[in-house]
Amino acid sequence: MAAEPETTKTLKMAADDATTTNNLDQTNISFSIWPPTQRTRDAVTKGLVESLSTASILSKRYGTLPSDEAAAVAGRIEDEAFAAAAAAASAVPAADDDGIEILQVYSKEISKRMLDYMKSRSDSPSAAGTPDEEGGATAVAAVRTIS
């Protein structure tokens, strides 16, 4: 009897794996995207720092923050948004949710808090003269000067 060719062995192993996968598919496997990993949270914070400290649509209206201030604010925004989403998650039975709704709460909280911070900053008198990245006055300061 001749030995089986290597490709035949590989195909048989793949077929066995497919059978195992089919058996696993029939079991009740749960998948959840909440809570995010620390790596994901760090990436969110890094993105916030970039949004707050570099030229963007947000900075055209509210100006930019120095990098160190942006890092502190971004960390606080992410922590508060995570806490708010975690509180919302505790109200949702784990069996009823895969984490998508809570992740949406987290995302909305981040956006809301970032915008609220930038708006409050632009309303304060000390923010009126804060230079943006190009070294000019913020859009808010320019509007106040014209008014």
C-alpha positions, 0 to 999 in steps of 0.5 A, a space after each residue: 500500500 502506497 503512502 498518501 500524498 501530502 496534499 491528500 493528508 492536508 485535505 483530510 485535515 482541512 475536512 476534519 477542521 471543517 467538521 469541527 468548525 461546523 460542530 462549533 457553529 452549532 454551539 451557542 458562542 457569544 461575542 461581545 465588543 464591550 468593554 474595549 481593551 486598554 489598547 483600544 482605549 489608548 488609541 481612542 485617547 490618542 485620536 482625541 489628542 490629535 483632534 484637539 491639538 491639530 488643524 481640523 474642522 473642530 479647530 476652525 471653529 474653536 481653535 486648537 489646544 497645546 499638546 500637553 493640555 490636549 493629552 490631559 483633556 483627552 484622557 479625562 474625556 475618555 475616562 468619563 465617557 467610558 464610565 458613562 458607557 459602563 453605567 449604561 452597560 450595567 442597565 442592559 442584561 448581558 445576554 441581550 446585548 453584544 456590546 454594540 449599543 454600549 459602544 455607541 453610547 461610548 462613542 456619543 459620549 466622547 463626541 459630546 464631551 469633546 464638543 462641550 469642552 471646546 465650546 466652554 473653552 471658547 466661551 471663556 475670556 482666556 480662550 479668546 486670544 489663544 493662537 491656533 496652529 497657524 499662529 493666528 487668533 481663533 475663529 471665535 476671537 475673530 468673531 468677538 473682535 468683529 462684533 
